[in-house]
Amino acid sequence: MPQQVVVTETYWCPGGWPWEWFDTCTRQVTKWCYDFSWVEETGYGLASHLKGCENGTLYTWWAFSFGIFGSTQYGPGTMCFTSQLSSSGRCEGTAVSGLTVTAELPHIQSTARRQIRRPVHRPLPGEKEQPMLGDESSK
């Protein structure tokens, strides 16, 4: 069963002057995390089709990838996304031995990073900063 988790992300936020072009900022975001028993990635050069099995439920999604061709299977691990994945049916939960999945694989997580629109500490003009889930100061 996927869980909602609040994580801190670092992202590029360039400033106006050349010495500020390499600035990074942080923000807190809520993500949906899945404990997959296996993930299979099929790369087509610029995009990858991924399938993952969590507790007998199959999830499928597409992600941007550069230069990945062919299929690769990863063993048990946790992956987090900005939105909840929809179920694609049932699956066998047998793990692939000796391989691991990490949430830090850039070609898998790049789509999730692009979907996050605003930093918590730097809201858009005219937009109010909204409290995160589980934030005690919002009560």
N, C-alpha and C positions, 0 to 999 in steps of 0.2 A: 504494500500500500504506500503510495507516495506521501511524503511529508513536506510541509512548508517550513523553510528554514530561512532566517535572516542572516545574510552574509555581507561582509565588507569587500567591495571591489575597488581596484585601482584602475584608472583610465587616463588617457592622454587628454589634457585640456590646455592647449596652447594659449599664451597671452598675446598682447599686442606688440611687444618688442622682441627682436630676435633672440635675446637671452631668455625670454619666457616661452619660446616655442617648444621647449622640451619639458614643460611643467606637467606634473601628474596630480590628479585629484583623487579623492576617495568618496564613496557613497555606500549607503546601506541599501540593499535590495532584498526582496523576498523572492526565493526561488523554490521550485518544486524539485525535490530530490528523490531519486529512485535507486533502490538496491538491486541491481541487475545480477542475475546468476550468469548471464552471458550476453554479449553484444556482438553482432555481425555487421561489418561495414563493407559496402561495395562501392568503390570509387570509380567515377567516370571522368576524371580529369579536373573539372571545376566544381563538381557536386558529388556528394556521397549520399547513398541511401543506407540508413541504419535501421536495424531491428534489434530490440532488446527484450529479454524475458525477465519479468519480476513476479515471483510467486505464482507462476502458471499463466500470467497475463502477458500477451504479446503487444509490444508498442513499436510503431514504425515512424520514422521522421526523415527529413532531408536536411543536410547541412552543407554549407560552403566548404570546399576543400580544394587545395591547389596541388596538382601533380600527383594525386592518389588514383591509382588504377588497380583493379582487381579486388578480391575479397580477402578480408582479414577477420579473424575471430578473436575476441578478448574474453578473458575469464571473469570471475565475479568482481564486482566493484560498484561504487556509487557515482552517479552522474546527476547534475543539477541543471534545471532549465528555468527560464523566466516565465514560461506558461506551462500549464498542465498538458501532458500528452494524452491523446485519445487512444483508447484500446483498439487493437486490430485483431482480436481473437484470442485463442488459447495457444500455449506453447509448452514444450517439455523443458523443465527447469534444470536439466543436467548441465553443470558447469564444464567449460573447457579447461582442462588442467594446465597449470604452468603459465597461464597468461593473465594479465591484469587489466582492468579498466580504471583510468583515473579521470577526474573531472578537469584536469589541467591540460588535456590533449587539445591543442589550439584549433585543429581542424574540426573537432566535434563541438567545441563551445563557442566558436566565432559567431554563429547565428544568434545564440542566446545573448551574447554581449551587445550585438547591434540592436537588439530589441529594447534595451533599456534606454529610455528617452531623457530623463532628467536626473541630475545629481541631487542628493538630499540637501547639501549645504549651499547650493547655487541654483535656486529656482528660476524659471523663465520669467520675463517681465509680466506683471499682472497675475502671476500664479502664486497662490499661497502654499507654503511648505506644509506638507501633510505628515502626520505622525506615522511611524511604522507600526506594523502589527506587534503587539506585546510591549509597546513603549509605555512605561509607567507614567510619563509626564503628560500623556494625553487624557488622563482621567481627571 
